[in-house]
Amino acid sequence: MPKMKTNKGMAKRFKVTGSGRLRRRRAGLNHILESKSSARKRRLGRDVDVAKGDARAVRRGLGI
């Protein structure tokens, strides 16, 4: 059976931690930043875990 190919778009967007958790960036930190509060921008800058419902599809796309 051939090897499973990694979805390169997903590989750029998601990270796997050492303990195996999936992490992603938050949306909304690319433009129109003047109107957003500092606290909001700070929150948006942190990575968060991928939702349970999406985790299976992400793992498949990453080939893990």
PDB file of N, H, CA, C and O in Angstrom:
ATOM      1  N   MET A   1       0.841  -1.189   0.000  1.00  0.00           N
ATOM      2  CA  MET A   1       0.000   0.000   0.000  1.00  0.00           C
ATOM      3  C   MET A   1       0.887   1.254   0.000  1.00  0.00           C
ATOM      4  O   MET A   1       1.890   1.298   0.711  1.00  0.00           O
ATOM      5  N   PRO A   2       0.521   2.277  -0.797  1.00  0.00           N
ATOM      6  CA  PRO A   2       1.359   3.478  -0.848  1.00  0.00           C
ATOM      7  C   PRO A   2       1.308   4.272   0.456  1.00  0.00           C
ATOM      8  O   PRO A   2       0.396   4.125   1.269  1.00  0.00           O
ATOM      9  N   LYS A   3       2.308   5.104   0.617  1.00  0.00           N
ATOM     10  H   LYS A   3       3.049   5.223  -0.044  1.00  0.00           H
ATOM     11  CA  LYS A   3       2.365   5.952   1.807  1.00  0.00           C
ATOM     12  C   LYS A   3       1.231   6.968   1.772  1.00  0.00           C
ATOM     13  O   LYS A   3       0.731   7.326   0.706  1.00  0.00           O
ATOM     14  N   MET A   4       0.831   7.428   2.968  1.00  0.00           N
ATOM     15  H   MET A   4       1.237   7.137   3.834  1.00  0.00           H
ATOM     16  CA  MET A   4      -0.208   8.452   3.049  1.00  0.00           C
ATOM     17  C   MET A   4       0.454   9.815   2.861  1.00  0.00           C
ATOM     18  O   MET A   4       1.462  10.112   3.501  1.00  0.00           O
ATOM     19  N   LYS A   5      -0.110  10.636   1.989  1.00  0.00           N
ATOM     20  H   LYS A   5      -0.930  10.395   1.469  1.00  0.00           H
ATOM     21  CA  LYS A   5       0.463  11.959   1.742  1.00  0.00           C
ATOM     22  C   LYS A   5      -0.047  12.970   2.758  1.00  0.00           C
ATOM     23  O   LYS A   5      -1.222  12.958   3.125  1.00  0.00           O
ATOM     24  N   THR A   6       0.842  13.840   3.204  1.00  0.00           N
ATOM     25  H   THR A   6       1.796  13.849   2.905  1.00  0.00           H
ATOM     26  CA  THR A   6       0.487  14.915   4.119  1.00  0.00           C
ATOM     27  C   THR A   6      -0.190  16.022   3.326  1.00  0.00           C
ATOM     28  O   THR A   6       0.277  16.393   2.249  1.00  0.00           O
ATOM     29  N   ASN A   7      -1.288  16.549   3.853  1.00  0.00           N
ATOM     30  H   ASN A   7      -1.667  16.248   4.728  1.00  0.00           H
ATOM     31  CA  ASN A   7      -1.916  17.723   3.249  1.00  0.00           C
ATOM     32  C   ASN A   7      -1.060  18.921   3.659  1.00  0.00           C
ATOM     33  O   ASN A   7      -1.066  19.320   4.824  1.00  0.00           O
ATOM     34  N   LYS A   8      -0.335  19.488   2.715  1.00  0.00           N
ATOM     35  H   LYS A   8      -0.331  19.164   1.769  1.00  0.00           H
ATOM     36  CA  LYS A   8       0.642  20.540   3.022  1.00  0.00           C
ATOM     37  C   LYS A   8      -0.009  21.801   3.576  1.00  0.00           C
ATOM     38  O   LYS A   8       0.597  22.499   4.390  1.00  0.00           O
ATOM     39  N   GLY A   9      -1.234  22.104   3.149  1.00  0.00           N
ATOM     40  H   GLY A   9      -1.726  21.537   2.488  1.00  0.00           H
ATOM     41  CA  GLY A   9      -1.948  23.258   3.688  1.00  0.00           C
ATOM     42  C   GLY A   9      -2.206  23.088   5.171  1.00  0.00           C
ATOM     43  O   GLY A   9      -2.080  24.037   5.944  1.00  0.00           O
ATOM     44  N   MET A  10      -2.569  21.870   5.568  1.00  0.00           N
ATOM     45  H   MET A  10      -2.672  21.099   4.940  1.00  0.00           H
ATOM     46  CA  MET A  10      -2.816  21.567   6.982  1.00  0.00           C
ATOM     47  C   MET A  10      -1.520  21.575   7.771  1.00  0.00           C
ATOM     48  O   MET A  10      -1.478  22.038   8.911  1.00  0.00           O
ATOM     49  N   ALA A  11      -0.462  21.059   7.160  1.00  0.00           N
ATOM     50  H   ALA A  11      -0.496  20.683   6.234  1.00  0.00           H
ATOM     51  CA  ALA A  11       0.831  20.978   7.844  1.00  0.00           C
ATOM     52  C   ALA A  11       1.328  22.365   8.233  1.00  0.00           C
ATOM     53  O   ALA A  11       2.016  22.522   9.241  1.00  0.00           O
ATOM     54  N   LYS A  12       0.976  23.377   7.428  1.00  0.00           N
ATOM     55  H   LYS A  12       0.417  23.250   6.609  1.00  0.00           H
ATOM     56  CA  LYS A  12       1.402  24.744   7.716  1.00  0.00           C
ATOM     57  C   LYS A  12       0.545  25.393   8.792  1.00  0.00           C
ATOM     58  O   LYS A  12       0.978  26.348   9.436  1.00  0.00           O
ATOM     59  N   ARG A  13      -0.659  24.888   8.991  1.00  0.00           N
ATOM     60  H   ARG A  13      -1.011  24.113   8.467  1.00  0.00           H
ATOM     61  CA  ARG A  13      -1.604  25.522   9.915  1.00  0.00           C
ATOM     62  C   ARG A  13      -1.687  24.877  11.293  1.00  0.00           C
ATOM     63  O   ARG A  13      -2.093  25.526  12.257  1.00  0.00           O
ATOM     64  N   PHE A  14      -1.309  23.614  11.392  1.00  0.00           N
ATOM     65  H   PHE A  14      -0.979  23.087  10.609  1.00  0.00           H
ATOM     66  CA  PHE A  14      -1.446  22.888  12.658  1.00  0.00           C
ATOM     67  C   PHE A  14      -0.112  22.349  13.139  1.00  0.00           C
ATOM     68  O   PHE A  14       0.761  22.000  12.344  1.00  0.00           O
ATOM     69  N   LYS A  15       0.032  22.286  14.483  1.00  0.00           N
ATOM     70  H   LYS A  15      -0.677  22.569  15.129  1.00  0.00           H
ATOM     71  CA  LYS A  15       1.243  21.738  15.098  1.00  0.00           C
ATOM     72  C   LYS A  15       0.834  20.618  16.034  1.00  0.00           C
ATOM     73  O   LYS A  15      -0.248  20.654  16.620  1.00  0.00           O
ATOM     74  N   VAL A  16       1.695  19.624  16.173  1.00  0.00           N
ATOM     75  H   VAL A  16       2.573  19.595  15.697  1.00  0.00           H
ATOM     76  CA  VAL A  16       1.460  18.566  17.154  1.00  0.00           C
ATOM     77  C   VAL A  16       2.448  18.777  18.283  1.00  0.00           C
ATOM     78  O   VAL A  16       3.650  18.892  18.045  1.00  0.00           O
ATOM     79  N   THR A  17       1.946  18.830  19.527  1.00  0.00           N
ATOM     80  H   THR A  17       0.969  18.737  19.720  1.00  0.00           H
ATOM     81  CA  THR A  17       2.821  19.044  20.681  1.00  0.00           C
ATOM     82  C   THR A  17       3.529  17.740  21.029  1.00  0.00           C
ATOM     83  O   THR A  17       3.231  16.686  20.467  1.00  0.00           O
ATOM     84  N   GLY A  18       4.447  17.828  21.941  1.00  0.00           N
ATOM     85  H   GLY A  18       4.689  18.684  22.398  1.00  0.00           H
ATOM     86  CA  GLY A  18       5.181  16.644  22.372  1.00  0.00           C
ATOM     87  C   GLY A  18       4.274  15.589  22.967  1.00  0.00           C
ATOM     88  O   GLY A  18       4.541  14.393  22.847  1.00  0.00           O
ATOM     89  N   SER A  19       3.195  16.028  23.614  1.00  0.00           N
ATOM     90  H   SER A  19       2.978  16.999  23.713  1.00  0.00           H
ATOM     91  CA  SER A  19       2.265  15.072  24.227  1.00  0.00           C
ATOM     92  C   SER A  19       1.193  14.598  23.242  1.00  0.00           C
ATOM     93  O   SER A  19       0.324  13.802  23.600  1.00  0.00           O
ATOM     94  N   GLY A  20       1.258  15.096  21.989  1.00  0.00           N
ATOM     95  H   GLY A  20       1.964  15.743  21.699  1.00  0.00           H
ATOM     96  CA  GLY A  20       0.340  14.614  20.961  1.00  0.00           C
ATOM     97  C   GLY A  20      -0.903  15.469  20.755  1.00  0.00           C
ATOM     98  O   GLY A  20      -1.773  15.115  19.959  1.00  0.00           O
ATOM     99  N   ARG A  21      -0.995  16.598  21.468  1.00  0.00           N
ATOM    100  H   ARG A  21      -0.288  16.886  22.115  1.00  0.00           H
ATOM    101  CA  ARG A  21      -2.154  17.476  21.276  1.00  0.00           C
ATOM    102  C   ARG A  21      -1.988  18.281  19.997  1.00  0.00           C
ATOM    103  O   ARG A  21      -0.865  18.580  19.592  1.00  0.00           O
ATOM    104  N   LEU A  22      -3.102  18.636  19.358  1.00  0.00           N
ATOM    105  H   LEU A  22      -4.015  18.394  19.687  1.00  0.00           H
ATOM    106  CA  LEU A  22      -3.072  19.448  18.147  1.00  0.00           C
ATOM    107  C   LEU A  22      -3.304  20.902  18.514  1.00  0.00           C
ATOM    108  O   LEU A  22      -4.216  21.220  19.277  1.00  0.00           O
ATOM    109  N   ARG A  23      -2.475  21.785  17.971  1.00  0.00           N
ATOM    110  H   ARG A  23      -1.734  21.527  17.352  1.00  0.00           H
ATOM    111  CA  ARG A  23      -2.606  23.213  18.248  1.00  0.00           C
ATOM    112  C   ARG A  23      -2.850  23.962  16.946  1.00  0.00           C
ATOM    113  O   ARG A  23      -2.418  23.537  15.875  1.00  0.00           O
ATOM    114  N   ARG A  24      -3.554  25.090  17.059  1.00  0.00           N
ATOM    115  H   ARG A  24      -3.905  25.435  17.929  1.00  0.00           H
ATOM    116  CA  ARG A  24      -3.825  25.927  15.895  1.00  0.00           C
ATOM    117  C   ARG A  24      -3.761  27.392  16.301  1.00  0.00           C
ATOM    118  O   ARG A  24      -3.821  27.726  17.484  1.00  0.00           O
ATOM    119  N   ARG A  25      -3.639  28.260  15.302  1.00  0.00           N
ATOM    120  H   ARG A  25      -3.590  27.988  14.340  1.00  0.00           H
ATOM    121  CA  ARG A  25      -3.669  29.705  15.536  1.00  0.00           C
ATOM    122  C   ARG A  25      -5.109  30.181  15.582  1.00  0.00           C
ATOM    123  O   ARG A  25      -6.000  29.531  15.038  1.00  0.00           O
ATOM    124  N   ARG A  26      -5.337  31.310  16.229  1.00  0.00           N
ATOM    125  H   ARG A  26      -4.613  31.839  16.671  1.00  0.00           H
ATOM    126  CA  ARG A  26      -6.670  31.917  16.235  1.00  0.00           C
ATOM    127  C   ARG A  26      -6.806  32.830  15.026  1.00  0.00           C
ATOM    128  O   ARG A  26      -5.827  33.416  14.563  1.00  0.00           O
ATOM    129  N   ALA A  27      -8.016  32.944  14.526  1.00  0.00           N
ATOM    130  H   ALA A  27      -8.811  32.469  14.902  1.00  0.00           H
ATOM    131  CA  ALA A  27      -8.285  33.823  13.385  1.00  0.00           C
ATOM    132  C   ALA A  27      -8.442  35.257  13.862  1.00  0.00           C
ATOM    133  O   ALA A  27      -8.765  35.494  15.026  1.00  0.00           O
ATOM    134  N   GLY A  28      -8.218  36.208  12.978  1.00  0.00           N
ATOM    135  H   GLY A  28      -7.956  36.016  12.032  1.00  0.00           H
ATOM    136  CA  GLY A  28      -8.541  37.599  13.258  1.00  0.00           C
ATOM    137  C   GLY A  28      -7.385  38.486  13.666  1.00  0.00           C
ATOM    138  O   GLY A  28      -7.604  39.545  14.255  1.00  0.00           O
ATOM    139  N   LEU A  29      -6.144  38.079  13.366  1.00  0.00           N
ATOM    140  H   LEU A  29      -5.966  37.219  12.887  1.00  0.00           H
ATOM    141  CA  LEU A  29      -5.002  38.902  13.786  1.00  0.00           C
ATOM    142  C   LEU A  29      -4.166  39.343  12.578  1.00  0.00           C
ATOM    143  O   LEU A  29      -2.963  39.576  12.704  1.00  0.00           O
ATOM    144  N   ASN A  30      -4.799  39.455  11.425  1.00  0.00           N
ATOM    145  H   ASN A  30      -5.776  39.266  11.323  1.00  0.00           H
ATOM    146  CA  ASN A  30      -4.048  39.817  10.228  1.00  0.00           C
ATOM    147  C   ASN A  30      -4.216  41.254   9.778  1.00  0.00           C
ATOM    148  O   ASN A  30      -3.259  41.857   9.291  1.00  0.00           O
ATOM    149  N   HIS A  31      -5.398  41.817   9.925  1.00  0.00           N
ATOM    150  H   HIS A  31      -6.175  41.327  10.321  1.00  0.00           H
ATOM    151  CA  HIS A  31      -5.596  43.203   9.489  1.00  0.00           C
ATOM    152  C   HIS A  31      -6.705  43.853  10.306  1.00  0.00           C
ATOM    153  O   HIS A  31      -7.375  43.195  11.102  1.00  0.00           O
ATOM    154  N   ILE A  32      -6.887  45.156  10.096  1.00  0.00           N
ATOM    155  H   ILE A  32      -6.343  45.690   9.450  1.00  0.00           H
ATOM    156  CA  ILE A  32      -7.826  45.990  10.873  1.00  0.00           C
ATOM    157  C   ILE A  32      -7.534  45.836  12.365  1.00  0.00           C
ATOM    158  O   ILE A  32      -8.441  45.602  13.163  1.00  0.00           O
ATOM    159  N   LEU A  33      -6.271  45.968  12.728  1.00  0.00           N
ATOM    160  H   LEU A  33      -5.534  46.158  12.079  1.00  0.00           H
ATOM    161  CA  LEU A  33      -5.856  45.751  14.116  1.00  0.00           C
ATOM    162  C   LEU A  33      -6.037  47.018  14.968  1.00  0.00           C
ATOM    163  O   LEU A  33      -6.072  46.945  16.196  1.00  0.00           O
ATOM    164  N   GLU A  34      -6.150  48.158  14.314  1.00  0.00           N
ATOM    165  H   GLU A  34      -6.121  48.217  13.317  1.00  0.00           H
ATOM    166  CA  GLU A  34      -6.290  49.419  15.028  1.00  0.00           C
ATOM    167  C   GLU A  34      -7.549  49.452  15.890  1.00  0.00           C
ATOM    168  O   GLU A  34      -7.549  49.999  16.993  1.00  0.00           O
ATOM    169  N   SER A  35      -8.616  48.860  15.369  1.00  0.00           N
ATOM    170  H   SER A  35      -8.616  48.415  14.473  1.00  0.00           H
ATOM    171  CA  SER A  35      -9.903  48.910  16.066  1.00  0.00           C
ATOM    172  C   SER A  35     -10.056  47.831  17.137  1.00  0.00           C
ATOM    173  O   SER A  35     -11.038  47.831  17.880  1.00  0.00           O
ATOM    174  N   LYS A  36      -9.104  46.923  17.219  1.00  0.00           N
ATOM    175  H   LYS A  36      -8.307  46.922  16.615  1.00  0.00           H
ATOM    176  CA  LYS A  36      -9.173  45.848  18.220  1.00  0.00           C
ATOM    177  C   LYS A  36      -8.372  46.245  19.453  1.00  0.00           C
ATOM    178  O   LYS A  36      -7.309  46.858  19.351  1.00  0.00           O
ATOM    179  N   SER A  37      -8.896  45.887  20.609  1.00  0.00           N
ATOM    180  H   SER A  37      -9.759  45.389  20.692  1.00  0.00           H
ATOM    181  CA  SER A  37      -8.216  46.256  21.851  1.00  0.00           C
ATOM    182  C   SER A  37      -6.938  45.448  22.024  1.00  0.00           C
ATOM    183  O   SER A  37      -6.780  44.379  21.433  1.00  0.00           O
ATOM    184  N   SER A  38      -6.030  45.970  22.838  1.00  0.00           N
ATOM    185  H   SER A  38      -6.158  46.838  23.318  1.00  0.00           H
ATOM    186  CA  SER A  38      -4.756  45.291  23.088  1.00  0.00           C
ATOM    187  C   SER A  38      -4.994  43.924  23.706  1.00  0.00           C
ATOM    188  O   SER A  38      -4.329  42.948  23.359  1.00  0.00           O
ATOM    189  N   ALA A  39      -5.955  43.863  24.629  1.00  0.00           N
ATOM    190  H   ALA A  39      -6.496  44.655  24.911  1.00  0.00           H
ATOM    191  CA  ALA A  39      -6.259  42.589  25.296  1.00  0.00           C
ATOM    192  C   ALA A  39      -6.751  41.557  24.292  1.00  0.00           C
ATOM    193  O   ALA A  39      -6.373  40.387  24.348  1.00  0.00           O
ATOM    194  N   ARG A  40      -7.593  42.005  23.381  1.00  0.00           N
ATOM    195  H   ARG A  40      -7.899  42.956  23.335  1.00  0.00           H
ATOM    196  CA  ARG A  40      -8.121  41.092  22.356  1.00  0.00           C
ATOM    197  C   ARG A  40      -7.010  40.596  21.440  1.00  0.00           C
ATOM    198  O   ARG A  40      -6.963  39.411  21.110  1.00  0.00           O
ATOM    199  N   LYS A  41      -6.129  41.479  21.034  1.00  0.00           N
ATOM    200  H   LYS A  41      -6.167  42.442  21.302  1.00  0.00           H
ATOM    201  CA  LYS A  41      -5.013  41.101  20.160  1.00  0.00           C
ATOM    202  C   LYS A  41      -4.067  40.145  20.874  1.00  0.00           C
ATOM    203  O   LYS A  41      -3.536  39.212  20.271  1.00  0.00           O
ATOM    204  N   ARG A  42      -3.866  40.385  22.157  1.00  0.00           N
ATOM    205  H   ARG A  42      -4.297  41.143  22.647  1.00  0.00           H
ATOM    206  CA  ARG A  42      -3.011  39.503  22.948  1.00  0.00           C
ATOM    207  C   ARG A  42      -3.604  38.099  23.019  1.00  0.00           C
ATOM    208  O   ARG A  42      -2.890  37.107  22.876  1.00  0.00           O
ATOM    209  N   ARG A  43      -4.915  38.023  23.243  1.00  0.00           N
ATOM    210  H   ARG A  43      -5.496  38.829  23.359  1.00  0.00           H
ATOM    211  CA  ARG A  43      -5.609  36.728  23.287  1.00  0.00           C
ATOM    212  C   ARG A  43      -5.526  36.011  21.955  1.00  0.00           C
ATOM    213  O   ARG A  43      -5.299  34.802  21.902  1.00  0.00           O
ATOM    214  N   LEU A  44      -5.712  36.772  20.867  1.00  0.00           N
ATOM    215  H   LEU A  44      -5.896  37.754  20.911  1.00  0.00           H
ATOM    216  CA  LEU A  44      -5.690  36.182  19.527  1.00  0.00           C
ATOM    217  C   LEU A  44      -4.301  35.666  19.150  1.00  0.00           C
ATOM    218  O   LEU A  44      -4.176  34.807  18.277  1.00  0.00           O
ATOM    219  N   GLY A  45      -3.269  36.181  19.795  1.00  0.00           N
ATOM    220  H   GLY A  45      -3.371  36.879  20.504  1.00  0.00           H
ATOM    221  CA  GLY A  45      -1.901  35.785  19.479  1.00  0.00           C
ATOM    222  C   GLY A  45      -1.517  34.420  20.016  1.00  0.00           C
ATOM    223  O   GLY A  45      -0.522  33.840  19.583  1.00  0.00           O
ATOM    224  N   ARG A  46      -2.301  33.899  20.959  1.00  0.00           N
ATOM    225  H   ARG A  46      -3.110  34.371  21.311  1.00  0.00           H
ATOM    226  CA  ARG A  46      -1.964  32.606  21.559  1.00  0.00           C
ATOM    227  C   ARG A  46      -2.529  31.444  20.745  1.00  0.00           C
ATOM    228  O   ARG A  46      -3.579  31.564  20.114  1.00  0.00           O
ATOM    229  N   ASP A  47      -1.819  30.324  20.770  1.00  0.00           N
ATOM    230  H   ASP A  47      -0.966  30.227  21.283  1.00  0.00           H
ATOM    231  CA  ASP A  47      -2.319  29.104  20.133  1.00  0.00           C
ATOM    232  C   ASP A  47      -3.351  28.438  21.027  1.00  0.00           C
ATOM    233  O   ASP A  47      -3.301  28.566  22.250  1.00  0.00           O
ATOM    234  N   VAL A  48      -4.285  27.725  20.410  1.00  0.00           N
ATOM    235  H   VAL A  48      -4.325  27.621  19.417  1.00  0.00           H
ATOM    236  CA  VAL A  48      -5.302  26.984  21.164  1.00  0.00           C
ATOM    237  C   VAL A  48      -5.388  25.560  20.638  1.00  0.00           C
ATOM    238  O   VAL A  48      -4.902  25.263  19.546  1.00  0.00           O
ATOM    239  N   ASP A  49      -6.010  24.678  21.420  1.00  0.00           N
ATOM    240  H   ASP A  49      -6.405  24.920  22.307  1.00  0.00           H
ATOM    241  CA  ASP A  49      -6.197  23.292  20.987  1.00  0.00           C
ATOM    242  C   ASP A  49      -7.262  23.223  19.896  1.00  0.00           C
ATOM    243  O   ASP A  49      -8.199  24.022  19.872  1.00  0.00           O
ATOM    244  N   VAL A  50      -7.103  22.265  19.005  1.00  0.00           N
ATOM    245  H   VAL A  50      -6.342  21.616  19.025  1.00  0.00           H
ATOM    246  CA  VAL A  50      -8.107  22.011  17.972  1.00  0.00           C
ATOM    247  C   VAL A  50      -9.312  21.373  18.652  1.00  0.00           C
ATOM    248  O   VAL A  50      -9.148  20.568  19.569  1.00  0.00           O
ATOM    249  N   ALA A  51     -10.511  21.718  18.220  1.00  0.00           N
ATOM    250  H   ALA A  51     -10.645  22.372  17.475  1.00  0.00           H
ATOM    251  CA  ALA A  51     -11.740  21.169  18.794  1.00  0.00           C
ATOM    252  C   ALA A  51     -11.787  19.657  18.584  1.00  0.00           C
ATOM    253  O   ALA A  51     -11.283  19.139  17.587  1.00  0.00           O
ATOM    254  N   LYS A  52     -12.397  18.963  19.536  1.00  0.00           N
ATOM    255  H   LYS A  52     -12.806  19.384  20.346  1.00  0.00           H
ATOM    256  CA  LYS A  52     -12.475  17.501  19.469  1.00  0.00           C
ATOM    257  C   LYS A  52     -13.093  17.012  18.170  1.00  0.00           C
ATOM    258  O   LYS A  52     -12.632  16.036  17.578  1.00  0.00           O
ATOM    259  N   GLY A  53     -14.148  17.704  17.731  1.00  0.00           N
ATOM    260  H   GLY A  53     -14.523  18.497  18.212  1.00  0.00           H
ATOM    261  CA  GLY A  53     -14.847  17.300  16.511  1.00  0.00           C
ATOM    262  C   GLY A  53     -14.002  17.418  15.254  1.00  0.00           C
ATOM    263  O   GLY A  53     -14.245  16.715  14.273  1.00  0.00           O
ATOM    264  N   ASP A  54     -13.008  18.304  15.274  1.00  0.00           N
ATOM    265  H   ASP A  54     -12.811  18.875  16.071  1.00  0.00           H
ATOM    266  CA  ASP A  54     -12.158  18.512  14.100  1.00  0.00           C
ATOM    267  C   ASP A  54     -10.863  17.710  14.167  1.00  0.00           C
ATOM    268  O   ASP A  54     -10.179  17.544  13.157  1.00  0.00           O
ATOM    269  N   ALA A  55     -10.530  17.218  15.345  1.00  0.00           N
ATOM    270  H   ALA A  55     -11.086  17.353  16.165  1.00  0.00           H
ATOM    271  CA  ALA A  55      -9.230  16.581  15.565  1.00  0.00           C
ATOM    272  C   ALA A  55      -8.992  15.387  14.637  1.00  0.00           C
ATOM    273  O   ALA A  55      -7.890  15.213  14.116  1.00  0.00           O
ATOM    274  N   ARG A  56     -10.016  14.571  14.434  1.00  0.00           N
ATOM    275  H   ARG A  56     -10.911  14.712  14.858  1.00  0.00           H
ATOM    276  CA  ARG A  56      -9.851  13.381  13.603  1.00  0.00           C
ATOM    277  C   ARG A  56      -9.485  13.761  12.166  1.00  0.00           C
ATOM    278  O   ARG A  56      -8.578  13.175  11.575  1.00  0.00           O
ATOM    279  N   ALA A  57     -10.190  14.737  11.616  1.00  0.00           N
ATOM    280  H   ALA A  57     -10.926  15.213  12.097  1.00  0.00           H
ATOM    281  CA  ALA A  57      -9.927  15.181  10.242  1.00  0.00           C
ATOM    282  C   ALA A  57      -8.536  15.796  10.128  1.00  0.00           C
ATOM    283  O   ALA A  57      -7.848  15.586   9.129  1.00  0.00           O
ATOM    284  N   VAL A  58      -8.117  16.550  11.135  1.00  0.00           N
ATOM    285  H   VAL A  58      -8.676  16.720  11.947  1.00  0.00           H
ATOM    286  CA  VAL A  58      -6.787  17.179  11.120  1.00  0.00           C
ATOM    287  C   VAL A  58      -5.707  16.117  11.176  1.00  0.00           C
ATOM    288  O   VAL A  58      -4.734  16.176  10.426  1.00  0.00           O
ATOM    289  N   ARG A  59      -5.876  15.140  12.068  1.00  0.00           N
ATOM    290  H   ARG A  59      -6.667  15.093  12.678  1.00  0.00           H
ATOM    291  CA  ARG A  59      -4.895  14.056  12.171  1.00  0.00           C
ATOM    292  C   ARG A  59      -4.761  13.318  10.838  1.00  0.00           C
ATOM    293  O   ARG A  59      -3.656  12.969  10.423  1.00  0.00           O
ATOM    294  N   ARG A  60      -5.870  13.089  10.185  1.00  0.00           N
ATOM    295  H   ARG A  60      -6.768  13.373  10.522  1.00  0.00           H
ATOM    296  CA  ARG A  60      -5.863  12.402   8.883  1.00  0.00           C
ATOM    297  C   ARG A  60      -5.079  13.211   7.870  1.00  0.00           C
ATOM    298  O   ARG A  60      -4.259  12.672   7.128  1.00  0.00           O
ATOM    299  N   GLY A  61      -5.340  14.520   7.844  1.00  0.00           N
ATOM    300  H   GLY A  61      -6.007  14.958   8.447  1.00  0.00           H
ATOM    301  CA  GLY A  61      -4.667  15.395   6.885  1.00  0.00           C
ATOM    302  C   GLY A  61      -3.169  15.494   7.130  1.00  0.00           C
ATOM    303  O   GLY A  61      -2.388  15.673   6.195  1.00  0.00           O
ATOM    304  N   LEU A  62      -2.772  15.376   8.400  1.00  0.00           N
ATOM    305  H   LEU A  62      -3.406  15.231   9.159  1.00  0.00           H
ATOM    306  CA  LEU A  62      -1.352  15.434   8.739  1.00  0.00           C
ATOM    307  C   LEU A  62      -0.660  14.081   8.576  1.00  0.00           C
ATOM    308  O   LEU A  62       0.567  13.989   8.635  1.00  0.00           O
ATOM    309  N   GLY A  63      -1.453  13.042   8.373  1.00  0.00           N
ATOM    310  H   GLY A  63      -2.449  13.116   8.325  1.00  0.00           H
ATOM    311  CA  GLY A  63      -0.887  11.706   8.181  1.00  0.00           C
ATOM    312  C   GLY A  63      -0.416  11.073   9.464  1.00  0.00           C
ATOM    313  O   GLY A  63       0.544  10.303   9.454  1.00  0.00           O
ATOM    314  N   ILE A  64      -1.091  11.387  10.611  1.00  0.00           N
ATOM    315  H   ILE A  64      -1.871  12.013  10.619  1.00  0.00           H
ATOM    316  CA  ILE A  64      -0.735  10.782  11.884  1.00  0.00           C
ATOM    317  C   ILE A  64      -1.923  10.062  12.504  1.00  0.00           C
ATOM    318  O   ILE A  64      -1.802   9.490  13.588  1.00  0.00           O
TER     319      ILE A  64
END
